[in-house]
């Protein structure tokens, strides 16, 4: 699974620390998400979608090879 978190965050001029605080996670969690080392819980994915006013599918890109 790929994601657009870093792209979206940078486009909006949001620091990792600020996004982490808004999501109630650590900055390290945001960094791990952006690098694809961690997949979010459903709750966190929904919070991120709400924060960016996008659908979860617009942020997290599932590919057939991700099974």
N, C-alpha and C positions, 0 to 999 in steps of 0.2 A: 504494500500500500504506500503510495506517495501522498504528499500533502503540499499545500500551498501556504502553510503557516508563515514561514519567513517572508515570502513574497508579500503576503497581505499585511503583515506587521510593518514591514519597511515602507510599503506604499502609503500607509497611514501615519507613518512617523511615530510608531509606538515602540517604546523600549521593552526588552524582554522582561525587565523588572516590573514595569507597569502592567503588562499583560498578565504576568504571573500573579500579581496582587489581585487583579480583577477576576481571575479564574480561581483564586484561592489555592494556588499551587506554588511550588518553588520556581525560581528562575532556572534552575537546573532541569526541571521537568519540561519547561518550555524549550530549552535548548535541545533536550533529548527528542522531543516531539519534532522539532524542526529538522533534525538530522536523521529522522526515521529510525532512531534506536528504541523508541517507545511508542506504543499504540495507546491512544487515550481510552479511558472508560467511556461508556455511552453518555454518562452525565457530563463529563468534560467535553466531549465532542459536541453535545448539544449546547453547552455554555458558550463554546467558541463560535458556533454557528450563530447564536443569538447576538453575541458581541459584535461579530462582523456583519450581521444582518444578511446572512447567506444560508443556503441549505448545507447540511452536513456534506452532501455529495459534491458541493462546489469547493469544499476545502480538502476533503479526504478522497483521493482518487484510487479506487479499487481497480485492479487489473486481473484478468483471468488467471494469470500465473501466481496470484496471491493466495491460492487455496491452501 
